[in-house]
C-alpha cells in the first residue's frame, strides 16, 4: 500500500531522507558524477554528514522555479490536473527502506495518474558549461566554445511553426509528443539557429522549426535500458501529422 504523509517542516523532511529515495538511484548504480555509491552508503549509515547545499544558488534557483514551472505546465497541458503538497513524502509497505518526494502528480481526463518530475539546469554554471559548450567536435571536426553562431544575428530566434497545433495533431493520432522550448545547446541548436537565420535574412515567407525524434527501436538494442525509442513507422506517421498541422494552419 502506498501512502503519502505531509511533514511539518523542511527540517523534518530532511530527517526522513535517511531512507533510499529517487535522488539516490543514480549513485547506487554508479552513474552519479558527484557522488559514488560508497559515499552514499556512508551518508545513509551515518558515517559521513552530507554537505548542506540548500543555500547554493543553483539549488535555490531549482527549488524556487518549480512552482512557476508547474503553472507553465498547466497552461501548456490543460488536459492534466496537477497537484502538489509541500514537504510530501510517499512510502510503500512492500519497500520500507525507500521513499519518494514528488515535484507533483498528474491526473488526466480519463482518471489515469502519473508523476510530474521537474529538472532545471543553469547552463552558465561552470560545471554545466564544461559539459555542454562544444564538449566534442561535430562530424566536420568543428568544436565552438564561447563564439556566436552568426556574428550579425540576434541572440536568439523563435521557431515560426505552429508548434502547439502540431503536437496536438500528433497526440490526436495516438503518437506521444510534447512541446519543447529548446533544441539543445550544441549541434541541434546550431542547426535550428542557422535555419531561422536564413529564413530571417533570405526567405521571409518560409516557416522553420525543429523536431526531436527518438531512436528507432532497432537502434537501442545495445544502449542503456530505458533509452527512449519508437517504431520507425510511428515516427514517420508523427512527422506526417506534424506537416499536416502546418498545412492546416495556412
Number of C-alpha atoms within 10 A of each C-alpha: 7 9 9 14 12 13 16 11 11 11 10 12 17 11 9 13 16 15 14 19 16 11 12 15 14 15 18 17 10 12 12 14 8 8 14 17 17 12 16 19 15 14 15 16 12 11 11 12 10 12 7 7 10 10 9 9 12 15 15 12 14 16 15 11 14 17 14 10 15 19 12 12 13 14 11 13 15 12 13 20 15 21 14 14 15 15 18 19 19 15 17 14 10 9 11 10 12 16 19 17 19 19 21 20 16 16 16 14 10 8 10 9 14 13 13 16 11 15 10 13 11 14 14 10 11 9 10 12 16 13 11 14 17 17 13 13 12 12 8 6 8 11 14 15 12 8 8 12 16 12 8 8 15 11 10 9 15 12 17 13 18 18 19 17 17 25 20 19 21 23 15 12 13 11 18 14 18 15 14 12 8 12 17 13 13 17 16 15 15 15 15 20 25 16 18 23 21 13 16 16 9 10 12 11 8 12 15 18 17 18 14 10 15 15 15 16 13 11 12 16 10 8 9 8 8 7 13 13 15 17 13 15 10 15 17 12 15 23 17 14 20 23 16 15 21 16 10 11 11 6
